[in-house]
Every structure is written in C-alpha cells, then in structure tokens.
Amino acid sequence: MTNPLAGTVALVAGATRGAGRGIAVELGAAGATVYCTGRSTRARRSEYGRPETIEDTADLVTAAGGVGVAVPTDHLAPEQVARLVERIDADHGRLDVLVHDIFGGDLLVRWDTPVWEHDLGDGLHLLRLAIDTHLVTARHAFGLLIRRPGGLVVEITDGT
C-alpha cells in the first residue's frame, strides 16, 4: 500500500518545527490530510523569531503526498481552537488523528538555575504552555475525534 492513510484526517497541533513538523510530513507521506497548527506564520512570527512556519510545514506535507492545511492557532485561546475544530468538522465531518505537540515555552526555561530564582510569572506561563494548551485542544477536538470509532490521540512531551 503506497498511501495507507489516504482519506485520514489528522490534526498536528504544534506543527511548526521539530517533532510536530516531522510527524505531520510523515502523515502526509502516508496519504493523510494534515491540519498543521501553530503561531509562527509567514505573515507573523512567534516570539521565537525563527524561520519555520506552519505554511512551510503544510507545503512539506503536500510535497510528501498528502494534503497540508495550515491554520494559524494559539492553543491557549479556546475560541481559536474551537474555530479550528469547527473548520475540520465542516471540511470533513470527522477527525481521525490528533497529535498534541504544543509547547512554545523554550524561551522561559532557565537551565542550571535554582527554582527559587526563576521568575514566577514565567514559570506559571510555561506550565500553561505545556499543559493548558493540550487540555484546551482536547476539550474542543475530542468530540469530533470520537464521532467515528478508531480515533487516535498522540501526546508528545519533551521527556523531562
């Protein structure tokens, strides 16, 4: 089978770069339609200022053989996630795969620094980026994901 995931609808939340980008491209290589979300777009960079964008990831998905769809989304903003899921529902009526690879807190991490010397506001925001984004997305996407039996949720962590 050259396209074992043909007809599959996937959402890779946090597809701008790294593991999320790689997973999105491989889903596309297997024939899936992949919604690629994140905050870094060609028109507006995130606070990282890095060159990778969700549009670039969507283009890579399409070049690999799938259908890449870039949707700018801040997963801390419930209304943006709700609109994203509504769009997937309107386009396909289902969601088969949800990949949670959202983070965006690298700039807040201070390695080799005692926890009591960290900025409390940065620490609390880092937790929101690492946890709340996944909860917000789950809250809005799970209803669509379970509409048909066999949905898959993949949780990605940084391993620490």
VEXROPA-401263 format. One line per 2 residues: number of its first residue (from 1); their letters; for each residue x, y, z of N, C-alpha, C, O, CB. Coordinates in steps of 0.02 Angstrom, whole numbers, m for minus. Atoms other than C-alpha are relative to their C-alpha. Glycine has a CB too. Example, Ala and Ser with C-alpha at 12.3 -4.5 7.8 and 13.67 -1.06 7.14 Angstrom:
residues 2
1	as	45/m59/0/615/m225/390/45/60/0/97/59/33/m50/1/62 ~ m42/m59/m3/684/m53/357/m39/55/37/m14/110/45/20/23/m71
***
This chain:
residues 160
1	mt	42/m59/0/0/0/0/44/62/0/85/71/45/m48/0/60 ~ m41/m60/2/77/164/m52/m27/57/42/11/99/65/7/23/m71
3	np	31/m53/m40/m46/276/39/m46/m30/53/m107/m25/47/m40/50/m45 ~ 42/35/m49/m107/179/192/m46/47/40/m95/24/69/43/m38/48
5	la	42/m47/m36/m180/338/270/m42/45/m45/m67/96/m24/43/43/45 ~ 42/m38/45/m271/401/116/m70/5/30/m98/m45/53/m2/m32/m72
7	gt	65/m11/m29/m435/476/175/1/16/74/m51/33/103/m43/m59/m12 ~ m7/m14/m71/m370/500/352/7/75/11/42/110/m27/61/m37/29
9	va	m3/m71/m17/m393/672/431/37/6/66/17/m23/117/m72/32/4 ~ m42/m8/m59/m259/723/555/7/74/18/6/118/m25/69/m32/m11
11	lv	m17/m66/m25/m227/875/663/66/m7/38/70/m45/86/m57/29/46 ~ m63/m2/m36/m47/906/715/4/69/32/20/119/m1/63/m15/m46
13	ag	0/m63/m38/m58/1040/849/72/12/23/99/m24/65/m49/m3/61 ~ m71/m14/m12/115/1118/856/42/m29/m55/91/m64/m42/21/m29/68
15	at	m33/29/58/172/1075/681/53/46/m31/77/33/m86/m51/m17/m53 ~ m46/m49/29/288/1224/654/69/m28/m14/98/m16/m67/5/60/44
17	rg	m69/25/7/453/1134/681/9/m63/43/m38/m86/75/51/55/22 ~ m17/57/m43/537/987/766/m41/m61/m12/m58/m78/m69/m6/20/71
19	ag	37/62/5/442/829/804/m68/9/m33/m90/m32/m73/m10/m31/70 ~ 65/m12/30/274/905/758/4/5/m76/m37/m23/m111/m30/64/28
21	rg	m9/m5/73/337/951/585/15/m68/m30/m14/m87/m81/57/50/m16 ~ m18/66/26/414/780/561/m59/m48/m3/m68/m84/m52/55/m31/41
23	ia	59/43/m2/256/690/613/m50/20/m54/m78/m22/m89/m34/3/70 ~ 46/m25/52/149/800/500/21/m23/m69/m20/m46/m109/m5/76/3
25	ve	m26/19/66/260/765/350/m8/m75/m12/m27/m96/m66/73/20/m8 ~ 6/72/8/260/577/381/m73/m21/m7/m88/m68/m44/31/m36/60
27	lg	71/13/11/70/576/398/m19/16/m72/m56/m21/m103/m43/41/50 ~ 12/m17/70/65/665/231/30/m51/m48/m2/m67/m99/28/69/m15
29	aa	m32/50/43/186/540/155/m41/m64/m4/m38/m101/m53/71/m16/25 ~ 44/58/m1/62/405/205/m69/15/m30/m112/m28/m31/m8/m25/71
31	ga	61/m18/36/m77/500/113/m52/39/39/m106/52/12/m31/m61/m24 ~ 50/m35/m41/m166/592/255/m8/73/m19/36/104/m48/20/m5/74
33	tv	12/m72/m2/m244/764/254/20/22/69/m5/m4/119/m75/19/m18 ~ m28/m20/m64/m150/855/391/m11/75/11/13/117/m27/76/m17/3
35	yc	7/m69/m22/m205/1015/477/60/15/44/70/m17/95/m68/11/38 ~ m62/m19/m34/m45/1099/535/m12/66/36/m28/116/5/60/7/m51
37	tg	14/m61/m38/m64/1224/676/61/22/40/107/m17/54/m58/m12/47 ~ m53/m32/m40/49/1341/772/m9/75/m6/m56/100/m36/70/m22/m24
39	rs	5/m74/m1/82/1526/798/48/33/m48/42/93/m60/14/25/70 ~ m49/m30/47/226/1552/675/m25/m7/m72/m31/m62/m98/70/m34/8
41	tr	24/m1/69/162/1602/504/46/43/m42/89/78/m16/m73/26/m4 ~ m41/m42/44/239/1684/353/m14/74/12/29/116/3/m14/m17/m74
43	ar	19/m70/m12/145/1843/398/18/23/70/29/83/81/m74/10/m12 ~ m12/m21/m70/179/1840/585/40/m55/36/17/m111/44/m68/13/37
45	rs	m42/47/m37/320/1757/678/m19/0/74/m43/50/100/75/19/m8 ~ 10/3/m72/302/1697/856/59/35/33/103/62/0/m6/m74/26
47	ey	m54/m34/m36/415/1766/992/69/m32/m12/120/m2/4/m15/0/74 ~ m64/32/15/549/1643/937/37/35/m57/98/37/m58/m11/m73/m18
49	gr	m30/m34/58/578/1739/775/36/m49/m46/78/m27/m86/49/52/24 ~ m33/50/42/631/1576/691/m33/m2/m68/m89/20/m76/m3/m69/33
51	pe	26/m2/68/608/1549/505/m55/m50/m16/m91/m42/m65/55/m10/m47 ~ 49/51/16/496/1395/513/m71/27/9/m84/65/55/11/m62/43
53	ti	70/m21/m4/310/1421/481/m46/m59/m11/m25/m111/m37/m15/56/m51 ~ 49/54/12/153/1316/479/m15/m7/m75/m30/m62/m97/m64/14/39
55	ed	10/6/72/132/1358/294/55/m43/m32/41/m83/m76/m1/71/m32 ~ m55/42/25/304/1283/261/m13/m74/15/m2/m117/m27/67/22/30
57	ta	15/69/m18/253/1126/354/m56/m27/m44/m50/m83/m69/m21/m5/74 ~ 55/23/43/90/1114/257/25/m13/m71/4/m61/m103/m57/52/m2
59	dl	m29/12/67/188/1131/94/40/m65/m1/38/m102/m51/45/59/m20 ~ m39/62/m4/304/990/150/m47/m61/2/m32/m113/m28/45/0/62
61	vt	49/54/m3/152/880/191/m26/m14/m70/m30/m72/m91/m59/19/47 ~ 26/8/67/82/910/17/53/m29/m47/38/m72/m87/m26/67/m27
63	aa	m55/26/42/251/880/m67/13/m74/14/36/m111/m30/64/40/11 ~ m12/70/m19/262/715/28/m55/m47/m26/m47/m108/m25/5/m5/76
65	gg	53/41/27/98/656/m48/m68/7/34/m117/m22/11/20/m70/3 ~ 63/m11/m34/m36/712/73/m30/67/m19/m13/96/m71/9/m3/75
67	vg	29/m66/9/m139/869/87/15/39/64/m10/22/118/m78/m3/m15 ~ m18/m41/m58/m66/1001/203/m44/61/3/m53/96/m47/73/20/m2
69	va	43/m58/m11/m179/1134/276/27/38/60/27/13/116/m76/m21/11 ~ m27/m42/m54/m102/1275/378/m56/42/31/m92/76/m5/57/46/m26
71	vp	51/m40/m35/m215/1352/510/34/33/61/48/m1/110/m61/m45/23 ~ m31/m34/m58/m138/1484/625/m45/m8/61/m104/9/60/11/75/m16
73	td	39/13/m59/m193/1438/800/44/8/62/98/m21/66/m31/m70/m2 ~ m31/m3/m65/m142/1489/975/m41/m47/44/m99/m33/59/2/74/29
75	hl	37/51/m37/m191/1335/1077/m14/19/72/m45/m20/108/38/m64/m2 ~ 22/m27/m64/m205/1440/1235/m64/40/m6/m95/58/44/55/44/30
77	ap	61/m39/13/m351/1532/1154/m57/m47/m19/m61/m69/m77/13/53/m57 ~ 54/48/14/m506/1421/1168/m42/17/m61/m62/m28/m98/m45/m6/59
79	eq	41/m18/58/m601/1520/1037/35/m16/m65/2/m33/m114/m18/75/3 ~ m37/17/61/m463/1493/908/m1/m76/m11/m8/m99/m68/73/25/5
81	va	1/73/6/m458/1306/944/m70/m23/m20/m78/m68/m61/21/m34/67 ~ 69/17/19/m648/1298/933/m12/12/m74/m42/m30/m108/m51/41/42
83	rl	7/m15/72/m643/1382/761/37/m51/m43/13/m73/m95/26/71/m15 ~ m39/50/36/m507/1261/704/m40/m65/m5/m47/m93/m60/67/m13/36
85	ve	37/63/0/m610/1109/754/m64/6/m40/m82/m41/m76/m16/m22/72 ~ 60/m12/42/m767/1184/676/18/m4/m74/m21/m30/m114/m32/68/17
87	ri	m21/2/70/m670/1205/514/13/m73/m23/m9/m93/m77/64/42/m10 ~ m12/70/18/m610/1024/515/m66/m37/m6/m74/m77/m52/45/m34/54
89	da	65/31/3/m788/968/551/m36/19/m64/m65/m24/m98/m43/20/61 ~ 33/m23/62/m857/1074/408/32/m30/m62/m2/m48/m109/1/77/m4
91	dh	m36/26/59/m722/1013/288/m7/m76/m7/m12/m100/m63/73/17/5 ~ m4/72/4/m726/827/333/m51/m38/42/m64/m97/29/68/m22/20
93	gr	49/34/m42/m856/788/467/30/m49/49/m6/m86/82/m49/m35/m43 ~ m32/47/m46/m728/693/568/73/21/11/100/63/m26/m3/m72/m26
95	ld	m72/m6/m13/m553/690/643/23/m69/20/m6/m99/66/16/55/56 ~ m24/68/m13/m454/528/643/61/m3/45/68/m50/84/15/m34/m65
97	vl	m62/0/m38/m287/575/721/11/70/29/6/120/m7/60/m21/m45 ~ m19/m63/m32/m242/710/847/69/m9/30/79/m52/72/m53/21/55
99	vh	m67/1/m28/m59/742/883/9/64/40/7/119/13/54/m6/m57 ~ m13/m56/m44/m27/854/1033/76/10/5/109/m26/42/m32/m11/71
101	di	m72/m16/m5/147/928/1007/9/74/13/55/105/m13/37/m21/m65 ~ m1/m72/m14/114/1101/1076/46/13/60/44/m23/110/m71/26/14
103	fg	m38/m22/m58/239/1188/1189/14/75/m6/m26/115/19/66/m39/6 ~ m15/m71/7/321/1353/1145/28/34/61/27/95/65/m60/35/m20
105	gd	m26/m31/m61/400/1379/1316/75/0/6/101/17/59/m28/m35/57 ~ m74/4/m3/584/1358/1272/32/65/25/82/62/61/28/m17/m67
107	ll	m30/m64/m20/619/1543/1297/m9/15/75/23/60/101/m29/57/m41 ~ 14/m11/m70/553/1532/1475/42/m45/46/44/m34/107/m73/m11/14
109	vr	m39/48/m39/667/1390/1531/68/29/17/102/57/m26/7/m67/m38 ~ m67/m22/m22/822/1434/1633/34/m60/31/26/m73/91/m4/61/51
111	wd	m35/60/m24/929/1279/1648/55/20/50/82/75/46/30/m41/m59 ~ m53/m10/m49/1053/1264/1791/m12/60/46/35/93/70/67/9/m35
113	tp	19/m55/m45/958/1394/1893/m47/m29/53/m96/m62/35/m34/59/m39 ~ 45/26/m52/879/1351/2061/m71/26/m11/m81/83/m31/25/21/71
115	vw	69/m17/13/690/1352/2052/m21/64/36/m62/102/9/m46/m57/21 ~ 20/m60/m38/676/1490/2184/27/64/m32/7/118/m12/24/m5/71
117	eh	m26/m59/35/774/1606/2069/m36/13/m66/m24/63/m99/74/m8/m12 ~ 38/m9/62/656/1583/1922/m55/52/10/m79/61/66/m32/m68/m23
119	dl	56/m46/m2/528/1715/1881/m65/m40/6/m78/m83/m36/m1/45/m64 ~ 61/38/m12/363/1650/1950/m49/7/m58/m80/m42/m79/m34/24/64
121	gd	45/m11/57/262/1727/1808/20/m41/m61/m22/m71/m94/m2/74/m19 ~ m24/41/55/372/1642/1678/m14/m73/12/m34/m110/m33/76/11/m11
123	gl	11/70/m17/358/1477/1769/m73/m20/m8/m88/m74/m35/22/m14/71 ~ 71/15/7/169/1485/1777/m22/1/m73/m63/m39/m94/m42/50/41
125	hl	16/m2/72/159/1535/1593/27/m62/m35/m7/m89/m80/29/64/m32 ~ m29/60/29/273/1390/1548/m46/m60/12/m57/m101/m33/71/m14/30
127	lr	47/54/m15/152/1271/1635/m63/6/m43/m89/m45/m66/m19/0/74 ~ 59/m10/43/6/1346/1539/15/m23/m71/m26/m55/m103/m22/74/m1
129	la	m19/21/68/101/1319/1375/7/m75/m5/m11/m105/m56/65/34/m20 ~ m13/71/1/146/1141/1421/m62/m43/14/m67/m98/m12/53/m17/49
131	id	57/41/m22/m19/1083/1497/m67/27/m26/m106/m10/m56/m2/m3/75 ~ 65/m28/18/m163/1202/1465/m14/m5/m75/m71/m17/m95/m4/73/21
133	th	10/4/73/m136/1201/1276/m28/m69/m19/m71/m74/m63/66/13/m37 ~ 24/67/15/m163/1013/1274/m71/m10/25/m112/m42/m8/47/m52/33
135	lv	67/6/m27/m317/1024/1385/m51/38/m42/m106/13/m55/m2/24/73 ~ 45/m40/42/m396/1163/1281/m14/m37/m66/m71/m41/m88/31/70/m14
137	ta	8/35/64/m365/1065/1121/m40/m64/9/m84/m78/m32/69/m16/m30 ~ 38/61/m13/m430/902/1195/m74/17/10/m117/m17/m18/28/m36/62
139	rh	70/m20/m14/m587/990/1258/m39/12/m64/m97/m7/m69/m1/63/43 ~ 35/m17/62/m629/1051/1083/3/m55/m53/m43/m61/m93/28/63/m28
141	af	m9/48/55/m564/909/974/m27/m70/15/m44/m106/m32/73/m6/m15 ~ 19/69/m16/m613/750/1068/m70/m18/m25/m81/m75/m47/4/m11/74
143	gl	67/14/24/m797/763/1022/m1/m19/m74/m37/m64/m94/m46/59/11 ~ m5/16/71/m752/762/838/40/m64/m10/25/m103/m55/33/59/m38
145	li	m43/58/6/m618/630/862/m38/m65/14/m26/m116/m19/59/6/47 ~ 35/62/m17/m737/504/941/m64/m10/m41/m101/m59/m30/m17/1/74
147	rr	60/6/40/m875/533/815/m1/m67/m38/m53/m98/m46/m6/58/m50 ~ m8/65/33/m809/380/722/47/m42/42/96/m16/68/26/7/m74
149	pg	m45/42/m38/m731/231/810/70/m2/m30/79/4/m91/m28/m71/4 ~ m68/9/24/m542/212/800/44/61/0/100/58/m26/m2/m26/m68
151	gl	m41/m60/m2/m480/388/831/63/m11/42/63/m51/89/m40/58/29 ~ m64/7/m34/m300/406/890/23/67/27/22/118/m9/53/m30/m48
153	vv	m30/m59/m30/m225/533/1010/72/m16/15/87/m68/45/m39/23/65 ~ m71/8/m12/m36/552/1015/23/60/41/17/117/19/41/m7/m67
155	ei	m25/m52/m44/38/651/1160/77/1/m6/109/m50/3/m23/m11/75 ~ m73/m9/5/215/719/1135/22/43/59/m8/94/74/20/34/m69
157	td	m28/m40/m54/317/780/1283/74/10/m14/102/m22/m59/m11/m33/70 ~ m71/m11/11/494/844/1297/43/m52/37/104/m52/30/20/70/23
159	gt	m35/54/m32/540/695/1404/35/16/65/70/m26/93/49/m26/m45 ~ m35/m16/m63/600/788/1558/m47/m3/58/m27/9/115/31/69/m4
***
